[in-house]
Amino acid sequence: MKVVNIHEAKTHFSRLVGRAHVGEEIIIAKAGKPYARLVPLSDRMEKRMPGIAKGAVTDAFFESLPEDELARWES
């Protein structure tokens, strides 16, 4: 893990991205305090599919709660 200050990160951004791409973790610091982490993206990242939970939320989810249940939440 390499720690670099913001100025160095701006100056050598392409080089740092290349190092992160091959697996190195880069910490970007301001006045010695860590602010951000530059890490490689996983090759196994799955693309999100909208609608994957379709049908999992039924109409009952949108119905009002019984009065006694509402009272417990509000107290």
PDB file of N, CA, C and O in Angstrom:
ATOM      1  N   MET A   1       0.847  -1.167   0.000  1.00  0.00           N
ATOM      2  CA  MET A   1       0.000   0.000   0.000  1.00  0.00           C
ATOM      3  C   MET A   1       0.896   1.235   0.000  1.00  0.00           C
ATOM      4  O   MET A   1       1.814   1.362   0.811  1.00  0.00           O
ATOM      5  N   LYS A   2       0.606   2.131  -0.925  1.00  0.00           N
ATOM      6  CA  LYS A   2       1.391   3.350  -1.054  1.00  0.00           C
ATOM      7  C   LYS A   2       0.534   4.536  -0.642  1.00  0.00           C
ATOM      8  O   LYS A   2      -0.643   4.607  -0.996  1.00  0.00           O
ATOM      9  N   VAL A   3       1.116   5.465   0.103  1.00  0.00           N
ATOM     10  CA  VAL A   3       0.429   6.692   0.505  1.00  0.00           C
ATOM     11  C   VAL A   3       1.046   7.844  -0.276  1.00  0.00           C
ATOM     12  O   VAL A   3       2.264   8.026  -0.273  1.00  0.00           O
ATOM     13  N   VAL A   4       0.193   8.623  -0.949  1.00  0.00           N
ATOM     14  CA  VAL A   4       0.660   9.790  -1.703  1.00  0.00           C
ATOM     15  C   VAL A   4      -0.177  10.995  -1.319  1.00  0.00           C
ATOM     16  O   VAL A   4      -1.348  10.866  -0.963  1.00  0.00           O
ATOM     17  N   ASN A   5       0.440  12.179  -1.394  1.00  0.00           N
ATOM     18  CA  ASN A   5      -0.345  13.381  -1.100  1.00  0.00           C
ATOM     19  C   ASN A   5      -1.125  13.799  -2.340  1.00  0.00           C
ATOM     20  O   ASN A   5      -0.866  13.317  -3.443  1.00  0.00           O
ATOM     21  N   ILE A   6      -2.070  14.691  -2.147  1.00  0.00           N
ATOM     22  CA  ILE A   6      -2.967  15.088  -3.231  1.00  0.00           C
ATOM     23  C   ILE A   6      -2.198  15.672  -4.409  1.00  0.00           C
ATOM     24  O   ILE A   6      -2.502  15.360  -5.561  1.00  0.00           O
ATOM     25  N   HIS A   7      -1.211  16.511  -4.135  1.00  0.00           N
ATOM     26  CA  HIS A   7      -0.448  17.121  -5.230  1.00  0.00           C
ATOM     27  C   HIS A   7       0.233  16.050  -6.078  1.00  0.00           C
ATOM     28  O   HIS A   7       0.179  16.092  -7.308  1.00  0.00           O
ATOM     29  N   GLU A   8       0.866  15.102  -5.419  1.00  0.00           N
ATOM     30  CA  GLU A   8       1.522  14.011  -6.152  1.00  0.00           C
ATOM     31  C   GLU A   8       0.498  13.182  -6.924  1.00  0.00           C
ATOM     32  O   GLU A   8       0.759  12.755  -8.048  1.00  0.00           O
ATOM     33  N   ALA A   9      -0.671  12.954  -6.316  1.00  0.00           N
ATOM     34  CA  ALA A   9      -1.717  12.167  -6.984  1.00  0.00           C
ATOM     35  C   ALA A   9      -2.200  12.876  -8.247  1.00  0.00           C
ATOM     36  O   ALA A   9      -2.430  12.234  -9.271  1.00  0.00           O
ATOM     37  N   LYS A  10      -2.356  14.209  -8.177  1.00  0.00           N
ATOM     38  CA  LYS A  10      -2.782  14.958  -9.364  1.00  0.00           C
ATOM     39  C   LYS A  10      -1.698  14.914 -10.442  1.00  0.00           C
ATOM     40  O   LYS A  10      -1.992  14.764 -11.627  1.00  0.00           O
ATOM     41  N   THR A  11      -0.466  15.045 -10.020  1.00  0.00           N
ATOM     42  CA  THR A  11       0.644  15.067 -10.977  1.00  0.00           C
ATOM     43  C   THR A  11       0.842  13.724 -11.667  1.00  0.00           C
ATOM     44  O   THR A  11       1.156  13.675 -12.857  1.00  0.00           O
ATOM     45  N   HIS A  12       0.661  12.638 -10.928  1.00  0.00           N
ATOM     46  CA  HIS A  12       0.952  11.294 -11.446  1.00  0.00           C
ATOM     47  C   HIS A  12      -0.295  10.412 -11.490  1.00  0.00           C
ATOM     48  O   HIS A  12      -0.205   9.197 -11.312  1.00  0.00           O
ATOM     49  N   PHE A  13      -1.462  11.025 -11.727  1.00  0.00           N
ATOM     50  CA  PHE A  13      -2.716  10.281 -11.658  1.00  0.00           C
ATOM     51  C   PHE A  13      -2.737   9.061 -12.580  1.00  0.00           C
ATOM     52  O   PHE A  13      -3.102   7.969 -12.146  1.00  0.00           O
ATOM     53  N   SER A  14      -2.355   9.231 -13.828  1.00  0.00           N
ATOM     54  CA  SER A  14      -2.378   8.103 -14.779  1.00  0.00           C
ATOM     55  C   SER A  14      -1.501   6.956 -14.301  1.00  0.00           C
ATOM     56  O   SER A  14      -1.890   5.792 -14.397  1.00  0.00           O
ATOM     57  N   ARG A  15      -0.341   7.273 -13.795  1.00  0.00           N
ATOM     58  CA  ARG A  15       0.577   6.246 -13.299  1.00  0.00           C
ATOM     59  C   ARG A  15      -0.030   5.530 -12.089  1.00  0.00           C
ATOM     60  O   ARG A  15       0.074   4.308 -11.978  1.00  0.00           O
ATOM     61  N   LEU A  16      -0.663   6.283 -11.183  1.00  0.00           N
ATOM     62  CA  LEU A  16      -1.274   5.680 -10.002  1.00  0.00           C
ATOM     63  C   LEU A  16      -2.454   4.789 -10.383  1.00  0.00           C
ATOM     64  O   LEU A  16      -2.637   3.719  -9.803  1.00  0.00           O
ATOM     65  N   VAL A  17      -3.245   5.221 -11.342  1.00  0.00           N
ATOM     66  CA  VAL A  17      -4.359   4.393 -11.814  1.00  0.00           C
ATOM     67  C   VAL A  17      -3.825   3.092 -12.405  1.00  0.00           C
ATOM     68  O   VAL A  17      -4.403   2.027 -12.188  1.00  0.00           O
ATOM     69  N   GLY A  18      -2.740   3.173 -13.138  1.00  0.00           N
ATOM     70  CA  GLY A  18      -2.119   1.965 -13.695  1.00  0.00           C
ATOM     71  C   GLY A  18      -1.656   1.008 -12.614  1.00  0.00           C
ATOM     72  O   GLY A  18      -1.813  -0.206 -12.739  1.00  0.00           O
ATOM     73  N   ARG A  19      -1.085   1.557 -11.553  1.00  0.00           N
ATOM     74  CA  ARG A  19      -0.631   0.711 -10.445  1.00  0.00           C
ATOM     75  C   ARG A  19      -1.827   0.070  -9.735  1.00  0.00           C
ATOM     76  O   ARG A  19      -1.776  -1.098  -9.351  1.00  0.00           O
ATOM     77  N   ALA A  20      -2.895   0.842  -9.566  1.00  0.00           N
ATOM     78  CA  ALA A  20      -4.093   0.276  -8.935  1.00  0.00           C
ATOM     79  C   ALA A  20      -4.697  -0.817  -9.816  1.00  0.00           C
ATOM     80  O   ALA A  20      -5.190  -1.829  -9.319  1.00  0.00           O
ATOM     81  N   HIS A  21      -4.650  -0.598 -11.115  1.00  0.00           N
ATOM     82  CA  HIS A  21      -5.212  -1.571 -12.051  1.00  0.00           C
ATOM     83  C   HIS A  21      -4.563  -2.939 -11.926  1.00  0.00           C
ATOM     84  O   HIS A  21      -5.224  -3.963 -12.105  1.00  0.00           O
ATOM     85  N   VAL A  22      -3.288  -2.961 -11.622  1.00  0.00           N
ATOM     86  CA  VAL A  22      -2.591  -4.246 -11.494  1.00  0.00           C
ATOM     87  C   VAL A  22      -2.642  -4.795 -10.067  1.00  0.00           C
ATOM     88  O   VAL A  22      -2.004  -5.803  -9.766  1.00  0.00           O
ATOM     89  N   GLY A  23      -3.408  -4.127  -9.182  1.00  0.00           N
ATOM     90  CA  GLY A  23      -3.636  -4.709  -7.866  1.00  0.00           C
ATOM     91  C   GLY A  23      -3.132  -3.936  -6.676  1.00  0.00           C
ATOM     92  O   GLY A  23      -3.407  -4.329  -5.542  1.00  0.00           O
ATOM     93  N   GLU A  24      -2.408  -2.856  -6.878  1.00  0.00           N
ATOM     94  CA  GLU A  24      -1.877  -2.096  -5.747  1.00  0.00           C
ATOM     95  C   GLU A  24      -2.951  -1.172  -5.174  1.00  0.00           C
ATOM     96  O   GLU A  24      -3.773  -0.631  -5.914  1.00  0.00           O
ATOM     97  N   GLU A  25      -2.939  -1.000  -3.880  1.00  0.00           N
ATOM     98  CA  GLU A  25      -3.850  -0.070  -3.219  1.00  0.00           C
ATOM     99  C   GLU A  25      -3.094   1.231  -2.949  1.00  0.00           C
ATOM    100  O   GLU A  25      -2.006   1.216  -2.373  1.00  0.00           O
ATOM    101  N   ILE A  26      -3.671   2.345  -3.366  1.00  0.00           N
ATOM    102  CA  ILE A  26      -3.058   3.653  -3.199  1.00  0.00           C
ATOM    103  C   ILE A  26      -3.931   4.472  -2.248  1.00  0.00           C
ATOM    104  O   ILE A  26      -5.137   4.593  -2.462  1.00  0.00           O
ATOM    105  N   ILE A  27      -3.329   5.030  -1.204  1.00  0.00           N
ATOM    106  CA  ILE A  27      -4.035   5.913  -0.279  1.00  0.00           C
ATOM    107  C   ILE A  27      -3.658   7.344  -0.639  1.00  0.00           C
ATOM    108  O   ILE A  27      -2.476   7.676  -0.731  1.00  0.00           O
ATOM    109  N   ILE A  28      -4.668   8.192  -0.843  1.00  0.00           N
ATOM    110  CA  ILE A  28      -4.431   9.597  -1.150  1.00  0.00           C
ATOM    111  C   ILE A  28      -4.666  10.376   0.140  1.00  0.00           C
ATOM    112  O   ILE A  28      -5.719  10.267   0.767  1.00  0.00           O
ATOM    113  N   ALA A  29      -3.663  11.163   0.521  1.00  0.00           N
ATOM    114  CA  ALA A  29      -3.705  11.879   1.794  1.00  0.00           C
ATOM    115  C   ALA A  29      -3.602  13.383   1.585  1.00  0.00           C
ATOM    116  O   ALA A  29      -3.048  13.862   0.595  1.00  0.00           O
ATOM    117  N   LYS A  30      -4.156  14.111   2.550  1.00  0.00           N
ATOM    118  CA  LYS A  30      -4.046  15.570   2.570  1.00  0.00           C
ATOM    119  C   LYS A  30      -3.434  15.938   3.911  1.00  0.00           C
ATOM    120  O   LYS A  30      -3.995  15.638   4.966  1.00  0.00           O
ATOM    121  N   ALA A  31      -2.285  16.588   3.861  1.00  0.00           N
ATOM    122  CA  ALA A  31      -1.542  16.944   5.081  1.00  0.00           C
ATOM    123  C   ALA A  31      -1.288  15.711   5.947  1.00  0.00           C
ATOM    124  O   ALA A  31      -1.341  15.780   7.175  1.00  0.00           O
ATOM    125  N   GLY A  32      -1.013  14.589   5.292  1.00  0.00           N
ATOM    126  CA  GLY A  32      -0.705  13.357   5.998  1.00  0.00           C
ATOM    127  C   GLY A  32      -1.915  12.580   6.483  1.00  0.00           C
ATOM    128  O   GLY A  32      -1.761  11.478   7.008  1.00  0.00           O
ATOM    129  N   LYS A  33      -3.117  13.124   6.322  1.00  0.00           N
ATOM    130  CA  LYS A  33      -4.330  12.449   6.777  1.00  0.00           C
ATOM    131  C   LYS A  33      -4.969  11.730   5.589  1.00  0.00           C
ATOM    132  O   LYS A  33      -5.237  12.363   4.568  1.00  0.00           O
ATOM    133  N   PRO A  34      -5.217  10.423   5.698  1.00  0.00           N
ATOM    134  CA  PRO A  34      -5.828   9.679   4.595  1.00  0.00           C
ATOM    135  C   PRO A  34      -7.197  10.247   4.240  1.00  0.00           C
ATOM    136  O   PRO A  34      -8.031  10.472   5.118  1.00  0.00           O
ATOM    137  N   TYR A  35      -7.426  10.480   2.941  1.00  0.00           N
ATOM    138  CA  TYR A  35      -8.690  11.022   2.460  1.00  0.00           C
ATOM    139  C   TYR A  35      -9.427  10.065   1.536  1.00  0.00           C
ATOM    140  O   TYR A  35     -10.657  10.014   1.551  1.00  0.00           O
ATOM    141  N   ALA A  36      -8.690   9.310   0.735  1.00  0.00           N
ATOM    142  CA  ALA A  36      -9.331   8.445  -0.261  1.00  0.00           C
ATOM    143  C   ALA A  36      -8.447   7.235  -0.521  1.00  0.00           C
ATOM    144  O   ALA A  36      -7.260   7.218  -0.197  1.00  0.00           O
ATOM    145  N   ARG A  37      -9.071   6.223  -1.117  1.00  0.00           N
ATOM    146  CA  ARG A  37      -8.345   5.002  -1.439  1.00  0.00           C
ATOM    147  C   ARG A  37      -8.591   4.672  -2.901  1.00  0.00           C
ATOM    148  O   ARG A  37      -9.737   4.636  -3.349  1.00  0.00           O
ATOM    149  N   LEU A  38      -7.533   4.435  -3.634  1.00  0.00           N
ATOM    150  CA  LEU A  38      -7.610   4.062  -5.040  1.00  0.00           C
ATOM    151  C   LEU A  38      -7.305   2.567  -5.114  1.00  0.00           C
ATOM    152  O   LEU A  38      -6.198   2.130  -4.803  1.00  0.00           O
ATOM    153  N   VAL A  39      -8.308   1.791  -5.532  1.00  0.00           N
ATOM    154  CA  VAL A  39      -8.162   0.335  -5.566  1.00  0.00           C
ATOM    155  C   VAL A  39      -8.609  -0.185  -6.925  1.00  0.00           C
ATOM    156  O   VAL A  39      -9.360   0.492  -7.627  1.00  0.00           O
ATOM    157  N   PRO A  40      -8.160  -1.374  -7.305  1.00  0.00           N
ATOM    158  CA  PRO A  40      -8.602  -1.937  -8.582  1.00  0.00           C
ATOM    159  C   PRO A  40     -10.045  -2.394  -8.513  1.00  0.00           C
ATOM    160  O   PRO A  40     -10.529  -2.806  -7.459  1.00  0.00           O
ATOM    161  N   LEU A  41     -10.721  -2.318  -9.632  1.00  0.00           N
ATOM    162  CA  LEU A  41     -12.061  -2.886  -9.733  1.00  0.00           C
ATOM    163  C   LEU A  41     -11.925  -4.387  -9.898  1.00  0.00           C
ATOM    164  O   LEU A  41     -10.994  -4.872 -10.543  1.00  0.00           O
ATOM    165  N   SER A  42     -12.843  -5.105  -9.322  1.00  0.00           N
ATOM    166  CA  SER A  42     -12.826  -6.551  -9.426  1.00  0.00           C
ATOM    167  C   SER A  42     -13.258  -6.965 -10.826  1.00  0.00           C
ATOM    168  O   SER A  42     -14.223  -6.425 -11.366  1.00  0.00           O
ATOM    169  N   ASP A  43     -12.554  -7.912 -11.408  1.00  0.00           N
ATOM    170  CA  ASP A  43     -12.944  -8.436 -12.715  1.00  0.00           C
ATOM    171  C   ASP A  43     -14.256  -9.197 -12.628  1.00  0.00           C
ATOM    172  O   ASP A  43     -14.933  -9.414 -13.633  1.00  0.00           O
ATOM    173  N   ARG A  44     -14.611  -9.606 -11.396  1.00  0.00           N
ATOM    174  CA  ARG A  44     -15.824 -10.390 -11.217  1.00  0.00           C
ATOM    175  C   ARG A  44     -17.029  -9.523 -10.878  1.00  0.00           C
ATOM    176  O   ARG A  44     -18.083 -10.047 -10.517  1.00  0.00           O
ATOM    177  N   MET A  45     -16.888  -8.203 -10.990  1.00  0.00           N
ATOM    178  CA  MET A  45     -18.030  -7.342 -10.688  1.00  0.00           C
ATOM    179  C   MET A  45     -19.169  -7.678 -11.636  1.00  0.00           C
ATOM    180  O   MET A  45     -19.010  -7.689 -12.856  1.00  0.00           O
ATOM    181  N   GLU A  46     -20.302  -7.946 -11.048  1.00  0.00           N
ATOM    182  CA  GLU A  46     -21.462  -8.296 -11.861  1.00  0.00           C
ATOM    183  C   GLU A  46     -22.234  -7.031 -12.209  1.00  0.00           C
ATOM    184  O   GLU A  46     -22.361  -6.119 -11.393  1.00  0.00           O
ATOM    185  N   LYS A  47     -22.737  -6.994 -13.415  1.00  0.00           N
ATOM    186  CA  LYS A  47     -23.554  -5.878 -13.828  1.00  0.00           C
ATOM    187  C   LYS A  47     -24.911  -5.994 -13.150  1.00  0.00           C
ATOM    188  O   LYS A  47     -25.526  -7.060 -13.139  1.00  0.00           O
ATOM    189  N   ARG A  48     -25.369  -4.880 -12.584  1.00  0.00           N
ATOM    190  CA  ARG A  48     -26.667  -4.887 -11.914  1.00  0.00           C
ATOM    191  C   ARG A  48     -27.775  -5.051 -12.936  1.00  0.00           C
ATOM    192  O   ARG A  48     -27.742  -4.474 -14.024  1.00  0.00           O
ATOM    193  N   MET A  49     -28.752  -5.852 -12.555  1.00  0.00           N
ATOM    194  CA  MET A  49     -29.885  -6.086 -13.437  1.00  0.00           C
ATOM    195  C   MET A  49     -31.132  -5.497 -12.786  1.00  0.00           C
ATOM    196  O   MET A  49     -31.569  -5.985 -11.744  1.00  0.00           O
ATOM    197  N   PRO A  50     -31.708  -4.463 -13.380  1.00  0.00           N
ATOM    198  CA  PRO A  50     -32.932  -3.914 -12.810  1.00  0.00           C
ATOM    199  C   PRO A  50     -34.059  -4.939 -12.863  1.00  0.00           C
ATOM    200  O   PRO A  50     -34.160  -5.731 -13.799  1.00  0.00           O
ATOM    201  N   GLY A  51     -34.898  -4.904 -11.838  1.00  0.00           N
ATOM    202  CA  GLY A  51     -36.044  -5.802 -11.813  1.00  0.00           C
ATOM    203  C   GLY A  51     -35.774  -7.162 -11.231  1.00  0.00           C
ATOM    204  O   GLY A  51     -36.628  -8.045 -11.306  1.00  0.00           O
ATOM    205  N   ILE A  52     -34.597  -7.359 -10.648  1.00  0.00           N
ATOM    206  CA  ILE A  52     -34.260  -8.679 -10.122  1.00  0.00           C
ATOM    207  C   ILE A  52     -35.196  -9.080  -8.975  1.00  0.00           C
ATOM    208  O   ILE A  52     -35.419 -10.268  -8.742  1.00  0.00           O
ATOM    209  N   ALA A  53     -35.747  -8.079  -8.254  1.00  0.00           N
ATOM    210  CA  ALA A  53     -36.656  -8.376  -7.142  1.00  0.00           C
ATOM    211  C   ALA A  53     -38.115  -8.289  -7.563  1.00  0.00           C
ATOM    212  O   ALA A  53     -39.004  -8.258  -6.712  1.00  0.00           O
ATOM    213  N   LYS A  54     -38.365  -8.251  -8.841  1.00  0.00           N
ATOM    214  CA  LYS A  54     -39.734  -8.129  -9.333  1.00  0.00           C
ATOM    215  C   LYS A  54     -40.584  -9.266  -8.779  1.00  0.00           C
ATOM    216  O   LYS A  54     -40.215 -10.437  -8.859  1.00  0.00           O
ATOM    217  N   GLY A  55     -41.725  -8.892  -8.218  1.00  0.00           N
ATOM    218  CA  GLY A  55     -42.620  -9.881  -7.645  1.00  0.00           C
ATOM    219  C   GLY A  55     -42.328 -10.178  -6.187  1.00  0.00           C
ATOM    220  O   GLY A  55     -43.149 -10.812  -5.524  1.00  0.00           O
ATOM    221  N   ALA A  56     -41.190  -9.743  -5.662  1.00  0.00           N
ATOM    222  CA  ALA A  56     -40.844 -10.011  -4.265  1.00  0.00           C
ATOM    223  C   ALA A  56     -41.617  -9.096  -3.330  1.00  0.00           C
ATOM    224  O   ALA A  56     -41.850  -9.456  -2.176  1.00  0.00           O
ATOM    225  N   VAL A  57     -42.019  -7.918  -3.803  1.00  0.00           N
ATOM    226  CA  VAL A  57     -42.802  -6.986  -3.001  1.00  0.00           C
ATOM    227  C   VAL A  57     -44.246  -7.093  -3.471  1.00  0.00           C
ATOM    228  O   VAL A  57     -44.584  -6.730  -4.598  1.00  0.00           O
ATOM    229  N   THR A  58     -45.079  -7.594  -2.587  1.00  0.00           N
ATOM    230  CA  THR A  58     -46.488  -7.772  -2.948  1.00  0.00           C
ATOM    231  C   THR A  58     -47.283  -6.508  -2.612  1.00  0.00           C
ATOM    232  O   THR A  58     -46.754  -5.587  -1.990  1.00  0.00           O
ATOM    233  N   ASP A  59     -48.531  -6.467  -3.017  1.00  0.00           N
ATOM    234  CA  ASP A  59     -49.400  -5.330  -2.719  1.00  0.00           C
ATOM    235  C   ASP A  59     -49.586  -5.144  -1.218  1.00  0.00           C
ATOM    236  O   ASP A  59     -49.840  -4.029  -0.762  1.00  0.00           O
ATOM    237  N   ALA A  60     -49.464  -6.207  -0.454  1.00  0.00           N
ATOM    238  CA  ALA A  60     -49.621  -6.122   1.000  1.00  0.00           C
ATOM    239  C   ALA A  60     -48.597  -5.171   1.611  1.00  0.00           C
ATOM    240  O   ALA A  60     -48.851  -4.584   2.663  1.00  0.00           O
ATOM    241  N   PHE A  61     -47.447  -5.014   0.966  1.00  0.00           N
ATOM    242  CA  PHE A  61     -46.411  -4.111   1.450  1.00  0.00           C
ATOM    243  C   PHE A  61     -46.920  -2.679   1.522  1.00  0.00           C
ATOM    244  O   PHE A  61     -46.508  -1.922   2.402  1.00  0.00           O
ATOM    245  N   PHE A  62     -47.803  -2.298   0.617  1.00  0.00           N
ATOM    246  CA  PHE A  62     -48.276  -0.926   0.526  1.00  0.00           C
ATOM    247  C   PHE A  62     -49.544  -0.663   1.338  1.00  0.00           C
ATOM    248  O   PHE A  62     -50.018   0.472   1.388  1.00  0.00           O
ATOM    249  N   GLU A  63     -50.092  -1.684   1.965  1.00  0.00           N
ATOM    250  CA  GLU A  63     -51.287  -1.516   2.775  1.00  0.00           C
ATOM    251  C   GLU A  63     -50.930  -0.834   4.093  1.00  0.00           C
ATOM    252  O   GLU A  63     -49.811  -0.970   4.588  1.00  0.00           O
ATOM    253  N   SER A  64     -51.890  -0.100   4.656  1.00  0.00           N
ATOM    254  CA  SER A  64     -51.685   0.566   5.942  1.00  0.00           C
ATOM    255  C   SER A  64     -51.504  -0.462   7.043  1.00  0.00           C
ATOM    256  O   SER A  64     -52.066  -1.556   6.999  1.00  0.00           O
ATOM    257  N   LEU A  65     -50.704  -0.083   8.035  1.00  0.00           N
ATOM    258  CA  LEU A  65     -50.517  -0.948   9.192  1.00  0.00           C
ATOM    259  C   LEU A  65     -51.739  -0.847  10.097  1.00  0.00           C
ATOM    260  O   LEU A  65     -52.426   0.174  10.099  1.00  0.00           O
ATOM    261  N   PRO A  66     -52.009  -1.883  10.853  1.00  0.00           N
ATOM    262  CA  PRO A  66     -53.095  -1.814  11.827  1.00  0.00           C
ATOM    263  C   PRO A  66     -52.806  -0.702  12.851  1.00  0.00           C
ATOM    264  O   PRO A  66     -51.647  -0.389  13.121  1.00  0.00           O
ATOM    265  N   GLU A  67     -53.859  -0.115  13.412  1.00  0.00           N
ATOM    266  CA  GLU A  67     -53.715   1.010  14.335  1.00  0.00           C
ATOM    267  C   GLU A  67     -52.798   0.679  15.525  1.00  0.00           C
ATOM    268  O   GLU A  67     -51.983   1.514  15.919  1.00  0.00           O
ATOM    269  N   ASP A  68     -52.921  -0.524  16.098  1.00  0.00           N
ATOM    270  CA  ASP A  68     -52.074  -0.873  17.251  1.00  0.00           C
ATOM    271  C   ASP A  68     -50.593  -0.938  16.856  1.00  0.00           C
ATOM    272  O   ASP A  68     -49.730  -0.566  17.651  1.00  0.00           O
ATOM    273  N   GLU A  69     -50.293  -1.402  15.649  1.00  0.00           N
ATOM    274  CA  GLU A  69     -48.914  -1.432  15.167  1.00  0.00           C
ATOM    275  C   GLU A  69     -48.391  -0.017  14.952  1.00  0.00           C
ATOM    276  O   GLU A  69     -47.258   0.285  15.328  1.00  0.00           O
ATOM    277  N   LEU A  70     -49.205   0.857  14.348  1.00  0.00           N
ATOM    278  CA  LEU A  70     -48.805   2.246  14.170  1.00  0.00           C
ATOM    279  C   LEU A  70     -48.522   2.930  15.491  1.00  0.00           C
ATOM    280  O   LEU A  70     -47.561   3.690  15.609  1.00  0.00           O
ATOM    281  N   ALA A  71     -49.354   2.664  16.484  1.00  0.00           N
ATOM    282  CA  ALA A  71     -49.163   3.263  17.805  1.00  0.00           C
ATOM    283  C   ALA A  71     -47.833   2.841  18.418  1.00  0.00           C
ATOM    284  O   ALA A  71     -47.162   3.652  19.056  1.00  0.00           O
ATOM    285  N   ARG A  72     -47.445   1.578  18.232  1.00  0.00           N
ATOM    286  CA  ARG A  72     -46.148   1.109  18.772  1.00  0.00           C
ATOM    287  C   ARG A  72     -44.980   1.809  18.083  1.00  0.00           C
ATOM    288  O   ARG A  72     -43.981   2.118  18.733  1.00  0.00           O
ATOM    289  N   TRP A  73     -45.089   2.064  16.782  1.00  0.00           N
ATOM    290  CA  TRP A  73     -44.021   2.741  16.057  1.00  0.00           C
ATOM    291  C   TRP A  73     -43.919   4.206  16.458  1.00  0.00           C
ATOM    292  O   TRP A  73     -42.822   4.763  16.509  1.00  0.00           O
ATOM    293  N   GLU A  74     -45.040   4.824  16.740  1.00  0.00           N
ATOM    294  CA  GLU A  74     -45.065   6.242  17.048  1.00  0.00           C
ATOM    295  C   GLU A  74     -44.715   6.547  18.491  1.00  0.00           C
ATOM    296  O   GLU A  74     -44.463   7.705  18.823  1.00  0.00           O
ATOM    297  N   SER A  75     -44.692   5.553  19.356  1.00  0.00           N
ATOM    298  CA  SER A  75     -44.367   5.819  20.765  1.00  0.00           C
ATOM    299  C   SER A  75     -42.902   5.659  21.061  1.00  0.00           C
ATOM    300  O   SER A  75     -42.478   5.849  22.201  1.00  0.00           O
TER     301      SER A  75
END
